[in-house]
Amino acid sequence: MELKRVVVTGIGALSPLGNTAPETWENIKAGKSGAAPITHFDTTNFKTKFACEVKNFNGRDHIDRKAVNKMDLYTQYAVVASQEAVKDCGIDLETADKNRIGVIFGVGIGGIHTFEDEVSYCALHGENGPTYSPFFIPKMISDIAAGHISMMYGFHGPNFATTSACASSTHALATALDIIRLGKADMILAGGAEAAVWGTGVGGFNAMHAISTRNDSPETASRPFSASRDGFVMGEGAACLIFEELEHAKARGAKIYGEVAGSGMSADAYHITASHPEGLGAIIVMKEALRDAGMKPEDIDYINVHGTSTPVGDVSEVKAVQEVFGEHAYKLNISSTKSMTGHLLGAAGAMEAFSSLMAVKEDIVPPTINHEEGDEDPNIDYKLNFTFNKAQKRTVRAALSNTFGFGGHNACVIVKKYEE
């Protein structure tokens, strides 16, 4: 069976760097940081007092008032990003075969705002028994963003969520790719959303010593591959990529951002939170993505690495890149856009695939910001090009995007220039 080709025909993004895809991408290229003091809750008693929040957002500006009242913040982010992507792709919703259009959205945590608010309210007002809202469960669950998007447009194709911690939305992309390749759908809105910058989210990651406590300089706290890194910076937002079967896209005259060449999935099978110290799972997943795409290591020009700014994770990923790419690793550009957006957890993969796609489209590699001279880790080979501090122009024929999640879940996708 010959697999169908899949291209990207629409994009949407809502991030700490912008409330649209173009604004987000311009600020990523410019090397801006989205980190700032937290506004979502009172951080007085928290070790970490900053994050990369979405700014100046009100769901009621984009979504019907009655509908938005039934949505957790993460779902609102997902819906708004999907609205932008649908508009961008130019599909005629009146004539489209909606039975052949699906929605697959990844989320790592889900409705943590709703969970915390409901539990806190019931603890204070439950003298005569629980007083939970009837919308508590449907607002909280991780699949509901995909459900809301499908209901908004009447899309009857494949519809579900993927949850694999920080690899969630890359698994959504990989799954969407395979479904379209096999002819089971013509278009899929694939992406991820997360809104975990809340007391329980920040407090939980603080307890694990996973996030940075650089409260005196939030904007420089996410510093992947620098010796002084002390944990990731929490981020939030959503990204949506419209995957479409090539002949379907051509038939309707759609603009094409690039082609989705392949994907990989693997497990570390090592530890509940730590990555394998030698990058075993990361090696497997990148090799699998190359095999799936029918590509060789030297066909890749850019890797958007997981690069969370954690002491162990950054080192193991570098080892994995060197193992997979050998001498070609020194000809690659490598960067971590988490240095600017923070770590969007379940939405990270979709946001970084979006950045990788735009790098391919515009032949520009976004930077890894916040690296300073003299801040080198002896365990990292700085002969590699980490694209420190400033974007670099170069031909980007193909880019690989890595995401690794708690539980040892690894996923990556490869995007490349579209050619007839």
VOROGU-840143 format. One record per residue (C-alpha): residue number from 1; residue in one letter; chain; x, y, z. Coordinates in steps of 0.25 Angstrom, whole numbers, plus 5000, padded with zeros to 4 digits. Example, Ala and Ser with C-alpha at 12.3 -4.5 7.8 and 13.67 -1.06 7.14 Angstrom:
<atoms>
ATOM   pos   code   unit   east   north     up
ATOM     1      A      A   5049    4982   5031
ATOM     2      S      A   5055    4996   5029
</atoms>
This chain:
<atoms>
ATOM   pos   code   unit   east   north     up
ATOM     1      M      A   5000    5000   5000
ATOM     2      E      A   5006    5013   4996
ATOM     3      L      A   5005    5024   5007
ATOM     4      K      A   4998    5037   5004
ATOM     5      R      A   5007    5050   5006
ATOM     6      V      A   5003    5060   5017
ATOM     7      V      A   5005    5075   5016
ATOM     8      V      A   5002    5086   5026
ATOM     9      T      A   4992    5096   5021
ATOM    10      G      A   4988    5104   5033
ATOM    11      I      A   4995    5109   5046
ATOM    12      G      A   4990    5115   5059
ATOM    13      A      A   4997    5119   5072
ATOM    14      L      A   4994    5125   5085
ATOM    15      S      A   5007    5127   5093
ATOM    16      P      A   5015    5135   5104
ATOM    17      L      A   5021    5142   5092
ATOM    18      G      A   5008    5146   5084
ATOM    19      N      A   4993    5143   5083
ATOM    20      T      A   4994    5139   5068
ATOM    21      A      A   5004    5130   5060
ATOM    22      P      A   5011    5142   5053
ATOM    23      E      A   5013    5150   5065
ATOM    24      T      A   5018    5137   5072
ATOM    25      W      A   5028    5134   5061
ATOM    26      E      A   5033    5148   5060
ATOM    27      N      A   5037    5149   5075
ATOM    28      I      A   5043    5135   5074
ATOM    29      K      A   5052    5139   5063
ATOM    30      A      A   5055    5152   5070
ATOM    31      G      A   5060    5144   5083
ATOM    32      K      A   5050    5150   5092
ATOM    33      S      A   5047    5144   5106
ATOM    34      G      A   5032    5141   5110
ATOM    35      A      A   5036    5140   5125
ATOM    36      A      A   5030    5150   5135
ATOM    37      P      A   5024    5150   5149
ATOM    38      I      A   5012    5141   5150
ATOM    39      T      A   4999    5148   5150
ATOM    40      H      A   4989    5136   5150
ATOM    41      F      A   4990    5134   5166
ATOM    42      D      A   4997    5139   5178
ATOM    43      T      A   5011    5134   5178
ATOM    44      T      A   5015    5139   5192
ATOM    45      N      A   5017    5125   5198
ATOM    46      F      A   5023    5119   5186
ATOM    47      K      A   5038    5116   5183
ATOM    48      T      A   5036    5120   5168
ATOM    49      K      A   5029    5133   5165
ATOM    50      F      A   5030    5134   5150
ATOM    51      A      A   5026    5127   5138
ATOM    52      C      A   5023    5129   5123
ATOM    53      E      A   5008    5132   5123
ATOM    54      V      A   4999    5136   5111
ATOM    55      K      A   4997    5151   5112
ATOM    56      N      A   4985    5160   5110
ATOM    57      F      A   4976    5148   5107
ATOM    58      N      A   4961    5148   5109
ATOM    59      G      A   4953    5135   5104
ATOM    60      R      A   4940    5143   5102
ATOM    61      D      A   4947    5152   5092
ATOM    62      H      A   4947    5139   5083
ATOM    63      I      A   4937    5129   5088
ATOM    64      D      A   4922    5130   5091
ATOM    65      R      A   4920    5134   5106
ATOM    66      K      A   4911    5122   5109
ATOM    67      A      A   4921    5113   5103
ATOM    68      V      A   4934    5119   5109
ATOM    69      N      A   4927    5117   5123
ATOM    70      K      A   4928    5102   5120
ATOM    71      M      A   4943    5102   5117
ATOM    72      D      A   4955    5101   5125
ATOM    73      L      A   4966    5111   5121
ATOM    74      Y      A   4974    5100   5114
ATOM    75      T      A   4962    5098   5105
ATOM    76      Q      A   4960    5112   5102
ATOM    77      Y      A   4974    5113   5097
ATOM    78      A      A   4972    5101   5089
ATOM    79      V      A   4959    5106   5082
ATOM    80      V      A   4966    5120   5079
ATOM    81      A      A   4978    5114   5073
ATOM    82      S      A   4969    5104   5064
ATOM    83      Q      A   4960    5116   5060
ATOM    84      E      A   4973    5123   5055
ATOM    85      A      A   4978    5110   5048
ATOM    86      V      A   4964    5108   5041
ATOM    87      K      A   4963    5122   5036
ATOM    88      D      A   4978    5121   5031
ATOM    89      C      A   4976    5109   5023
ATOM    90      G      A   4964    5115   5015
ATOM    91      I      A   4955    5102   5015
ATOM    92      D      A   4941    5105   5010
ATOM    93      L      A   4933    5100   5022
ATOM    94      E      A   4920    5100   5014
ATOM    95      T      A   4925    5090   5004
ATOM    96      A      A   4936    5082   5011
ATOM    97      D      A   4933    5067   5015
ATOM    98      K      A   4933    5069   5030
ATOM    99      N      A   4932    5054   5031
ATOM   100      R      A   4947    5054   5026
ATOM   101      I      A   4952    5065   5036
ATOM   102      G      A   4957    5061   5050
ATOM   103      V      A   4963    5067   5062
ATOM   104      I      A   4974    5061   5070
ATOM   105      F      A   4979    5070   5082
ATOM   106      G      A   4990    5066   5092
ATOM   107      V      A   4990    5071   5107
ATOM   108      G      A   4999    5067   5118
ATOM   109      I      A   4991    5071   5130
ATOM   110      G      A   4977    5077   5126
ATOM   111      G      A   4968    5085   5134
ATOM   112      I      A   4976    5088   5146
ATOM   113      H      A   4970    5101   5148
ATOM   114      T      A   4956    5095   5149
ATOM   115      F      A   4961    5084   5158
ATOM   116      E      A   4967    5093   5168
ATOM   117      D      A   4956    5103   5168
ATOM   118      E      A   4945    5093   5170
ATOM   119      V      A   4952    5085   5181
ATOM   120      S      A   4956    5098   5188
ATOM   121      Y      A   4941    5103   5187
ATOM   122      C      A   4935    5090   5192
ATOM   123      A      A   4945    5090   5204
ATOM   124      L      A   4940    5104   5208
ATOM   125      H      A   4925    5102   5204
ATOM   126      G      A   4922    5088   5206
ATOM   127      E      A   4916    5088   5220
ATOM   128      N      A   4903    5081   5215
ATOM   129      G      A   4910    5072   5205
ATOM   130      P      A   4918    5074   5192
ATOM   131      T      A   4914    5085   5184
ATOM   132      Y      A   4922    5082   5171
ATOM   133      S      A   4918    5089   5158
ATOM   134      P      A   4911    5080   5148
ATOM   135      F      A   4922    5085   5138
ATOM   136      F      A   4934    5080   5147
ATOM   137      I      A   4937    5067   5140
ATOM   138      P      A   4934    5072   5126
ATOM   139      K      A   4943    5084   5128
ATOM   140      M      A   4954    5076   5134
ATOM   141      I      A   4956    5064   5126
ATOM   142      S      A   4968    5064   5116
ATOM   143      D      A   4960    5060   5103
ATOM   144      I      A   4950    5071   5104
ATOM   145      A      A   4958    5081   5096
ATOM   146      A      A   4957    5072   5084
ATOM   147      G      A   4942    5070   5086
ATOM   148      H      A   4939    5085   5087
ATOM   149      I      A   4947    5088   5074
ATOM   150      S      A   4939    5077   5066
ATOM   151      M      A   4926    5082   5072
ATOM   152      M      A   4929    5096   5068
ATOM   153      Y      A   4931    5093   5053
ATOM   154      G      A   4923    5080   5052
ATOM   155      F      A   4936    5071   5049
ATOM   156      H      A   4932    5057   5049
ATOM   157      G      A   4945    5050   5046
ATOM   158      P      A   4955    5044   5056
ATOM   159      N      A   4954    5052   5069
ATOM   160      F      A   4962    5049   5082
ATOM   161      A      A   4973    5054   5091
ATOM   162      T      A   4987    5048   5093
ATOM   163      T      A   4993    5049   5107
ATOM   164      S      A   5008    5046   5109
ATOM   165      A      A   5013    5057   5118
ATOM   166      C      A   5022    5067   5110
ATOM   167      A      A   5021    5058   5098
ATOM   168      S      A   5006    5059   5097
ATOM   169      S      A   5004    5068   5085
ATOM   170      T      A   5016    5062   5077
ATOM   171      H      A   5008    5049   5079
ATOM   172      A      A   4996    5056   5074
ATOM   173      L      A   5004    5060   5061
ATOM   174      A      A   5010    5047   5059
ATOM   175      T      A   4996    5040   5060
ATOM   176      A      A   4990    5050   5051
ATOM   177      L      A   5001    5048   5041
ATOM   178      D      A   4998    5033   5041
ATOM   179      I      A   4983    5034   5040
ATOM   180      I      A   4984    5043   5027
ATOM   181      R      A   4995    5034   5021
ATOM   182      L      A   4986    5022   5022
ATOM   183      G      A   4974    5029   5016
ATOM   184      K      A   4965    5030   5028
ATOM   185      A      A   4964    5045   5027
ATOM   186      D      A   4966    5057   5018
ATOM   187      M      A   4970    5067   5028
ATOM   188      I      A   4973    5067   5043
ATOM   189      L      A   4974    5079   5053
ATOM   190      A      A   4986    5074   5061
ATOM   191      G      A   4992    5081   5072
ATOM   192      G      A   4993    5083   5087
ATOM   193      A      A   4989    5092   5099
ATOM   194      E      A   4992    5094   5113
ATOM   195      A      A   4989    5104   5124
ATOM   196      A      A   4996    5098   5137
ATOM   197      V      A   5002    5111   5142
ATOM   198      W      A   4994    5110   5155
ATOM   199      G      A   4996    5108   5169
ATOM   200      T      A   4996    5092   5169
ATOM   201      G      A   5004    5092   5156
ATOM   202      V      A   5015    5101   5161
ATOM   203      G      A   5015    5096   5175
ATOM   204      G      A   5016    5081   5169
ATOM   205      F      A   5028    5084   5160
ATOM   206      N      A   5035    5092   5171
ATOM   207      A      A   5033    5080   5181
ATOM   208      M      A   5041    5072   5170
ATOM   209      H      A   5052    5082   5168
ATOM   210      A      A   5048    5082   5154
ATOM   211      I      A   5046    5097   5151
ATOM   212      S      A   5055    5109   5152
ATOM   213      T      A   5055    5118   5164
ATOM   214      R      A   5063    5129   5158
ATOM   215      N      A   5053    5140   5163
ATOM   216      D      A   5062    5151   5162
ATOM   217      S      A   5063    5150   5147
ATOM   218      P      A   5051    5142   5141
ATOM   219      E      A   5054    5146   5126
ATOM   220      T      A   5068    5139   5127
ATOM   221      A      A   5063    5127   5135
ATOM   222      S      A   5061    5118   5123
ATOM   223      R      A   5076    5115   5119
ATOM   224      P      A   5077    5102   5112
ATOM   225      F      A   5091    5096   5111
ATOM   226      S      A   5097    5107   5120
ATOM   227      A      A   5104    5102   5133
ATOM   228      S      A   5096    5111   5142
ATOM   229      R      A   5083    5105   5137
ATOM   230      D      A   5074    5101   5149
ATOM   231      G      A   5061    5095   5143
ATOM   232      F      A   5051    5098   5133
ATOM   233      V      A   5041    5110   5133
ATOM   234      M      A   5027    5107   5132
ATOM   235      G      A   5019    5112   5120
ATOM   236      E      A   5005    5111   5115
ATOM   237      G      A   4997    5113   5102
ATOM   238      A      A   4993    5105   5090
ATOM   239      A      A   4997    5102   5075
ATOM   240      C      A   4990    5096   5064
ATOM   241      L      A   4995    5090   5051
ATOM   242      I      A   4985    5086   5040
ATOM   243      F      A   4990    5073   5034
ATOM   244      E      A   4984    5071   5020
ATOM   245      E      A   4986    5060   5009
ATOM   246      L      A   4994    5066   4998
ATOM   247      E      A   4984    5063   4987
ATOM   248      H      A   4973    5068   4995
ATOM   249      A      A   4981    5081   4998
ATOM   250      K      A   4984    5083   4983
ATOM   251      A      A   4970    5080   4978
ATOM   252      R      A   4965    5092   4986
ATOM   253      G      A   4977    5101   4983
ATOM   254      A      A   4982    5102   4998
ATOM   255      K      A   4995    5109   5001
ATOM   256      I      A   5005    5099   5007
ATOM   257      Y      A   5015    5102   5018
ATOM   258      G      A   5023    5089   5017
ATOM   259      E      A   5022    5074   5017
ATOM   260      V      A   5021    5065   5029
ATOM   261      A      A   5032    5055   5025
ATOM   262      G      A   5031    5045   5037
ATOM   263      S      A   5030    5043   5052
ATOM   264      G      A   5036    5034   5063
ATOM   265      M      A   5032    5029   5076
ATOM   266      S      A   5039    5021   5087
ATOM   267      A      A   5041    5019   5102
ATOM   268      D      A   5052    5021   5111
ATOM   269      A      A   5047    5010   5120
ATOM   270      Y      A   5056    5016   5131
ATOM   271      H      A   5050    5025   5141
ATOM   272      I      A   5037    5032   5144
ATOM   273      T      A   5043    5046   5142
ATOM   274      A      A   5058    5046   5138
ATOM   275      S      A   5062    5044   5124
ATOM   276      H      A   5072    5032   5121
ATOM   277      P      A   5086    5037   5125
ATOM   278      E      A   5091    5033   5111
ATOM   279      G      A   5079    5037   5103
ATOM   280      L      A   5075    5023   5100
ATOM   281      G      A   5060    5026   5097
ATOM   282      A      A   5064    5039   5090
ATOM   283      I      A   5074    5031   5081
ATOM   284      I      A   5063    5021   5077
ATOM   285      V      A   5052    5032   5074
ATOM   286      M      A   5061    5040   5065
ATOM   287      K      A   5066    5028   5057
ATOM   288      E      A   5051    5023   5056
ATOM   289      A      A   5047    5037   5051
ATOM   290      L      A   5058    5037   5040
ATOM   291      R      A   5054    5022   5036
ATOM   292      D      A   5040    5026   5035
ATOM   293      A      A   5043    5038   5027
ATOM   294      G      A   5052    5030   5018
ATOM   295      M      A   5063    5040   5021
ATOM   296      K      A   5078    5040   5025
ATOM   297      P      A   5084    5048   5036
ATOM   298      E      A   5091    5057   5026
ATOM   299      D      A   5077    5061   5021
ATOM   300      I      A   5074    5069   5034
ATOM   301      D      A   5078    5083   5035
ATOM   302      Y      A   5072    5087   5048
ATOM   303      I      A   5068    5081   5061
ATOM   304      N      A   5058    5088   5070
ATOM   305      V      A   5062    5080   5083
ATOM   306      H      A   5054    5077   5095
ATOM   307      G      A   5065    5085   5102
ATOM   308      T      A   5057    5088   5115
ATOM   309      S      A   5068    5095   5123
ATOM   310      T      A   5069    5084   5133
ATOM   311      P      A   5083    5079   5138
ATOM   312      V      A   5081    5064   5134
ATOM   313      G      A   5072    5065   5122
ATOM   314      D      A   5080    5075   5113
ATOM   315      V      A   5093    5066   5114
ATOM   316      S      A   5086    5053   5111
ATOM   317      E      A   5079    5059   5099
ATOM   318      V      A   5092    5065   5093
ATOM   319      K      A   5098    5051   5095
ATOM   320      A      A   5087    5045   5087
ATOM   321      V      A   5088    5055   5076
ATOM   322      Q      A   5103    5052   5075
ATOM   323      E      A   5100    5037   5074
ATOM   324      V      A   5090    5038   5063
ATOM   325      F      A   5096    5049   5055
ATOM   326      G      A   5111    5046   5056
ATOM   327      E      A   5120    5056   5049
ATOM   328      H      A   5108    5062   5043
ATOM   329      A      A   5104    5067   5057
ATOM   330      Y      A   5114    5078   5055
ATOM   331      K      A   5108    5083   5042
ATOM   332      L      A   5094    5084   5048
ATOM   333      N      A   5087    5096   5055
ATOM   334      I      A   5082    5092   5069
ATOM   335      S      A   5073    5101   5077
ATOM   336      S      A   5063    5101   5088
ATOM   337      T      A   5051    5110   5087
ATOM   338      K      A   5047    5107   5101
ATOM   339      S      A   5058    5117   5105
ATOM   340      M      A   5047    5128   5100
ATOM   341      T      A   5034    5121   5101
ATOM   342      G      A   5036    5113   5114
ATOM   343      H      A   5032    5099   5115
ATOM   344      L      A   5018    5097   5110
ATOM   345      L      A   5017    5083   5115
ATOM   346      G      A   5006    5076   5107
ATOM   347      A      A   5006    5087   5097
ATOM   348      A      A   5021    5088   5095
ATOM   349      G      A   5022    5078   5083
ATOM   350      A      A   5012    5085   5075
ATOM   351      M      A   5018    5099   5078
ATOM   352      E      A   5032    5094   5074
ATOM   353      A      A   5027    5087   5062
ATOM   354      F      A   5021    5100   5058
ATOM   355      S      A   5034    5107   5060
ATOM   356      S      A   5042    5096   5052
ATOM   357      L      A   5032    5097   5041
ATOM   358      M      A   5034    5112   5040
ATOM   359      A      A   5049    5110   5040
ATOM   360      V      A   5048    5101   5028
ATOM   361      K      A   5038    5111   5021
ATOM   362      E      A   5047    5124   5024
ATOM   363      D      A   5061    5118   5024
ATOM   364      I      A   5064    5123   5038
ATOM   365      V      A   5067    5116   5051
ATOM   366      P      A   5062    5122   5063
ATOM   367      P      A   5072    5124   5075
ATOM   368      T      A   5075    5118   5088
ATOM   369      I      A   5075    5130   5097
ATOM   370      N      A   5081    5134   5110
ATOM   371      H      A   5095    5127   5108
ATOM   372      E      A   5106    5135   5114
ATOM   373      E      A   5121    5134   5111
ATOM   374      G      A   5128    5126   5122
ATOM   375      D      A   5115    5118   5126
ATOM   376      E      A   5119    5105   5119
ATOM   377      D      A   5116    5092   5124
ATOM   378      P      A   5128    5082   5123
ATOM   379      N      A   5118    5071   5120
ATOM   380      I      A   5114    5078   5107
ATOM   381      D      A   5121    5079   5094
ATOM   382      Y      A   5121    5093   5090
ATOM   383      K      A   5126    5090   5076
ATOM   384      L      A   5112    5088   5073
ATOM   385      N      A   5104    5100   5068
ATOM   386      F      A   5094    5103   5078
ATOM   387      T      A   5090    5116   5071
ATOM   388      F      A   5092    5123   5084
ATOM   389      N      A   5085    5137   5086
ATOM   390      K      A   5083    5141   5071
ATOM   391      A      A   5075    5134   5060
ATOM   392      Q      A   5083    5129   5048
ATOM   393      K      A   5080    5130   5033
ATOM   394      R      A   5083    5117   5026
ATOM   395      T      A   5076    5107   5016
ATOM   396      V      A   5067    5098   5025
ATOM   397      R      A   5063    5086   5016
ATOM   398      A      A   5057    5078   5027
ATOM   399      A      A   5056    5080   5042
ATOM   400      L      A   5054    5070   5053
ATOM   401      S      A   5046    5073   5066
ATOM   402      N      A   5048    5066   5079
ATOM   403      T      A   5039    5064   5091
ATOM   404      F      A   5041    5055   5103
ATOM   405      G      A   5032    5053   5115
ATOM   406      F      A   5031    5048   5129
ATOM   407      G      A   5029    5033   5129
ATOM   408      G      A   5040    5032   5118
ATOM   409      H      A   5031    5036   5106
ATOM   410      N      A   5038    5041   5094
ATOM   411      A      A   5033    5046   5081
ATOM   412      C      A   5038    5054   5069
ATOM   413      V      A   5033    5059   5056
ATOM   414      I      A   5041    5063   5043
ATOM   415      V      A   5036    5074   5034
ATOM   416      K      A   5042    5078   5021
ATOM   417      K      A   5041    5087   5009
ATOM   418      Y      A   5029    5083   5000
ATOM   419      E      A   5034    5079   4986
ATOM   420      E      A   5025    5074   4975
</atoms>
